[in-house]
Amino acid sequence: MHRFFKAKERGSTQLPWLSSYHSFSFNRYYDPAHMGFGPLRVINEDHVAPGGQFDTHGHQDAQIISMVFYGAMQHEDSGGHSGLLLTGDYQFMNAGSGITHSEANASDRDPMGFMQLWVIPCHKGGLPDYQYRRFEEGAPLQLVASGDPDPDAFLVDQEIHIWQLRLSSGDQLHHPMQENWLRRIQLVEGALTVDGQALAPGDGLIAEPLAITEYHAQRNSLALVFDIPKDLYQGTSHQGKTNETD
């Protein structure tokens, strides 16, 4: 059976300038039943008010992927990287042995929303790295990040595949799964049915092993899809609590 997770069951951090929703334990939200999906440690949906920003802070031994799904975000980090990310843009920051950074809503009039993903690397340390990418519009399923080299995706130090799914209203797509792998789907926008299970924005689902996932979009939809080897899922409940605010 598929496992279904309702958006309203997520943890949250509410500040005057930020509404953040946590699929897994994060910051002051702690639930030992929701500690991650194998090496995927964080799925946060962040809504930042006009002029709002995350103050400069540090990370290490984390691979952080952010995707702006509305508005515009300004990035700065201690590696000398800075840039403006627009709706649909992705950034990949490998914290390595240590990096400081800040993110801000680039507008003082309009809100901004982005998805934030943390992948725990296989190896600690190393040089920090930053990359930016914009994926082709119109393609329904695109590989965003993978532990296998791919010229069109971020290379992460972990056995994981992260996909972007974009379907127009009425479209459908079959997405086979590798043997002995597991899949989690997180709906960001729209209305999507996955193997008969209806998802609303913020809902998540773990597909049963060997499922040939079938997506049906009732509205224009954006989702993130995560595939990991089944044996990596076993250690999920033992991962530690995060105390980060970003």
Buried (B, 14 or more C-beta within 10 A) or exposed (E): EBEBBEBEEBBBBEEEBBBBBBBBBBBEBBBEEBBBBBBBBBBBBBBBBBEBBBEEEEBEBBBBBBBBBBBBBBBBBEBEBEEEBEBBBBBBBBBBEEBBBBBBBBBEEEBBBBBBBBBBBEEEEBEBBBEBBEBEEEEBBBBBBBBEEEEEBBBBBBBBBBBBBBBEEEEEBEBEBEEEBBBBBBBBBBBBBBBEBEBEBBBBBBBEEEBEBEBBBBEBBBBBBBBBBEEBBEEBEEBEBBEBBB
